[in-house]
């Protein structure tokens, strides 16, 4: 029964993240609403998805000894901060570097964010949720991650 509860918790967390990732955001309508990041348009939308909705930054960034994100190394990969509820290899223990998306073409990455399927036909291991982003959000994430 405890195993079922842990699996249910992980699945519910994944569903919540997917729902958050597909939510819409209103665009800034004045200079006061403009983003502090200096990004605009699609790249700013992507930053919002990566940092606030999907929270990719939480797993794909290294942490210091106290568990705080290393701000100067965000999205460069890191140890997964959540222990696996499973016995076995179904859980990823390290999140890859996603800054600049080395190894993915634009279309491959967008497809991955829309389907959860990698270019080699495999699915990412938990805790990576199988996002089902729409094309605009997937493109925005790509634009953000590949912005210098």
DRENDO-1510 file (C-alpha; in Angstrom, 1 decimal, always signed):
<recs>
REC; n; res; u; v; w
REC; 1; UNK; +0.0; +0.0; +0.0 .
REC; 2; UNK; +2.9; +2.4; +0.8 .
REC; 3; UNK; +4.4; +1.8; -2.6 .
REC; 4; UNK; +1.1; +2.7; -4.3 .
REC; 5; UNK; +0.9; +5.8; -2.3 .
REC; 6; UNK; +4.4; +6.9; -3.3 .
REC; 7; UNK; +3.7; +6.1; -7.0 .
REC; 8; UNK; +0.5; +8.1; -6.7 .
REC; 9; UNK; +2.3; +11.0; -5.2 .
REC; 10; UNK; +4.9; +11.1; -8.0 .
REC; 11; UNK; +2.2; +10.8; -10.7 .
REC; 12; UNK; +0.2; +13.6; -9.1 .
REC; 13; UNK; +3.3; +15.8; -8.9 .
REC; 14; UNK; +3.9; +15.1; -12.6 .
REC; 15; UNK; +0.4; +16.0; -13.6 .
REC; 16; UNK; +0.5; +19.2; -11.6 .
REC; 17; UNK; +3.7; +20.2; -13.4 .
REC; 18; UNK; +2.2; +19.3; -16.8 .
REC; 19; UNK; -0.8; +21.4; -16.0 .
REC; 20; UNK; +1.3; +24.3; -14.9 .
REC; 21; UNK; +3.5; +24.1; -18.0 .
REC; 22; UNK; +0.5; +24.3; -20.3 .
REC; 23; UNK; -1.1; +27.3; -18.5 .
REC; 24; UNK; -1.1; +30.6; -20.3 .
REC; 25; UNK; +0.5; +33.8; -19.2 .
REC; 26; UNK; -0.6; +37.3; -20.1 .
REC; 27; UNK; +2.0; +39.4; -21.9 .
REC; 28; UNK; +3.3; +42.6; -20.2 .
REC; 29; UNK; +1.2; +45.5; -21.2 .
REC; 30; UNK; +3.3; +48.4; -20.0 .
REC; 31; UNK; +6.9; +49.3; -19.3 .
REC; 32; UNK; +6.2; +48.7; -15.6 .
REC; 33; UNK; +5.2; +45.1; -16.4 .
REC; 34; UNK; +8.3; +44.5; -18.6 .
REC; 35; UNK; +10.6; +41.6; -17.4 .
REC; 36; UNK; +13.6; +42.4; -15.3 .
REC; 37; UNK; +15.6; +39.7; -17.1 .
REC; 38; UNK; +16.1; +41.8; -20.2 .
REC; 39; UNK; +14.6; +39.1; -22.3 .
REC; 40; UNK; +11.6; +39.8; -24.5 .
REC; 41; UNK; +8.9; +38.0; -26.4 .
REC; 42; UNK; +9.3; +34.2; -26.8 .
REC; 43; UNK; +12.5; +34.0; -24.8 .
REC; 44; UNK; +10.9; +35.8; -21.8 .
REC; 45; UNK; +8.0; +33.4; -22.0 .
REC; 46; UNK; +10.4; +30.5; -22.0 .
REC; 47; UNK; +12.2; +31.9; -18.9 .
REC; 48; UNK; +8.9; +32.1; -17.2 .
REC; 49; UNK; +8.1; +28.4; -18.1 .
REC; 50; UNK; +11.6; +27.2; -17.1 .
REC; 51; UNK; +11.8; +29.1; -13.8 .
REC; 52; UNK; +8.3; +29.5; -12.6 .
REC; 53; UNK; +5.9; +27.0; -14.2 .
REC; 54; UNK; +7.8; +23.8; -15.0 .
REC; 55; UNK; +10.5; +24.7; -12.6 .
REC; 56; UNK; +13.2; +23.0; -14.7 .
REC; 57; UNK; +15.7; +25.0; -12.9 .
REC; 58; UNK; +15.1; +23.0; -9.7 .
REC; 59; UNK; +16.5; +19.7; -11.1 .
REC; 60; UNK; +18.7; +20.9; -13.9 .
REC; 61; UNK; +20.9; +23.2; -11.7 .
REC; 62; UNK; +23.6; +22.3; -9.2 .
REC; 63; UNK; +23.3; +23.1; -5.5 .
REC; 64; UNK; +25.7; +24.1; -2.8 .
REC; 65; UNK; +26.1; +22.1; +0.4 .
REC; 66; UNK; +23.1; +23.8; +2.0 .
REC; 67; UNK; +20.9; +22.9; -0.9 .
REC; 68; UNK; +20.7; +26.4; -2.4 .
REC; 69; UNK; +20.9; +26.7; -6.2 .
REC; 70; UNK; +24.2; +27.9; -7.6 .
REC; 71; UNK; +22.9; +31.0; -9.3 .
REC; 72; UNK; +26.0; +31.3; -11.6 .
REC; 73; UNK; +25.5; +27.7; -12.9 .
REC; 74; UNK; +21.7; +27.5; -13.4 .
REC; 75; UNK; +20.5; +24.9; -15.9 .
REC; 76; UNK; +24.0; +23.3; -16.3 .
REC; 77; UNK; +22.9; +20.0; -14.8 .
REC; 78; UNK; +22.9; +18.7; -11.3 .
REC; 79; UNK; +22.0; +15.9; -8.9 .
REC; 80; UNK; +18.3; +15.3; -8.6 .
REC; 81; UNK; +17.2; +16.8; -5.2 .
REC; 82; UNK; +14.4; +14.3; -4.7 .
REC; 83; UNK; +15.0; +10.6; -3.7 .
REC; 84; UNK; +13.4; +7.9; -5.8 .
REC; 85; UNK; +10.2; +6.3; -4.4 .
REC; 86; UNK; +11.0; +3.2; -6.6 .
REC; 87; UNK; +13.3; +0.3; -6.1 .
REC; 88; UNK; +15.3; +0.0; -9.3 .
REC; 89; UNK; +16.6; +2.1; -12.1 .
REC; 90; UNK; +13.4; +3.9; -13.2 .
REC; 91; UNK; +14.6; +7.1; -11.6 .
REC; 92; UNK; +17.2; +9.6; -13.0 .
REC; 93; UNK; +19.8; +10.5; -10.3 .
REC; 94; UNK; +21.3; +13.4; -12.3 .
REC; 95; UNK; +19.7; +15.9; -14.6 .
REC; 96; UNK; +21.6; +16.9; -17.7 .
REC; 97; UNK; +22.9; +20.3; -18.7 .
REC; 98; UNK; +20.1; +22.0; -20.7 .
REC; 99; UNK; +21.7; +25.4; -21.1 .
REC; 100; UNK; +22.2; +25.8; -24.9 .
REC; 101; UNK; +20.6; +22.4; -25.6 .
REC; 102; UNK; +23.7; +20.7; -26.9 .
REC; 103; UNK; +22.8; +17.5; -28.8 .
REC; 104; UNK; +19.3; +18.7; -29.8 .
REC; 105; UNK; +18.2; +20.4; -33.0 .
REC; 106; UNK; +15.5; +23.0; -32.5 .
REC; 107; UNK; +12.8; +20.6; -34.0 .
REC; 108; UNK; +14.0; +17.6; -31.8 .
REC; 109; UNK; +13.8; +19.7; -28.6 .
REC; 110; UNK; +10.4; +21.1; -29.5 .
REC; 111; UNK; +9.1; +17.6; -30.3 .
REC; 112; UNK; +10.5; +16.3; -27.0 .
REC; 113; UNK; +8.7; +19.0; -25.0 .
REC; 114; UNK; +5.5; +18.3; -26.9 .
REC; 115; UNK; +5.6; +14.5; -26.8 .
REC; 116; UNK; +8.0; +13.4; -24.0 .
REC; 117; UNK; +9.9; +11.3; -26.6 .
REC; 118; UNK; +13.6; +11.8; -27.2 .
REC; 119; UNK; +15.1; +11.8; -30.7 .
REC; 120; UNK; +16.3; +8.2; -30.1 .
REC; 121; UNK; +12.7; +7.2; -29.3 .
REC; 122; UNK; +13.1; +6.8; -25.6 .
REC; 123; UNK; +11.3; +8.6; -22.8 .
REC; 124; UNK; +13.1; +10.5; -20.1 .
REC; 125; UNK; +13.2; +8.8; -16.7 .
REC; 126; UNK; +11.3; +10.2; -13.7 .
REC; 127; UNK; +11.2; +12.6; -12.1 .
REC; 128; UNK; +11.2; +14.3; -15.5 .
REC; 129; UNK; +7.5; +14.7; -16.3 .
REC; 130; UNK; +6.4; +13.8; -19.8 .
REC; 131; UNK; +5.5; +17.3; -20.8 .
REC; 132; UNK; +2.9; +17.8; -23.4 .
REC; 133; UNK; +3.5; +21.5; -24.1 .
REC; 134; UNK; +1.9; +23.2; -27.0 .
REC; 135; UNK; +4.2; +24.3; -29.9 .
REC; 136; UNK; +4.3; +27.9; -28.8 .
REC; 137; UNK; +5.4; +27.1; -25.2 .
REC; 138; UNK; +8.0; +24.5; -26.4 .
REC; 139; UNK; +9.4; +27.1; -28.9 .
REC; 140; UNK; +9.5; +29.6; -26.1 .
REC; 141; UNK; +11.5; +27.3; -23.8 .
REC; 142; UNK; +13.9; +26.5; -26.7 .
REC; 143; UNK; +14.3; +30.3; -27.4 .
REC; 144; UNK; +15.1; +30.9; -23.7 .
REC; 145; UNK; +17.5; +28.0; -23.3 .
REC; 146; UNK; +19.4; +29.0; -26.5 .
REC; 147; UNK; +19.6; +32.7; -25.8 .
REC; 148; UNK; +23.2; +33.7; -25.0 .
</recs>
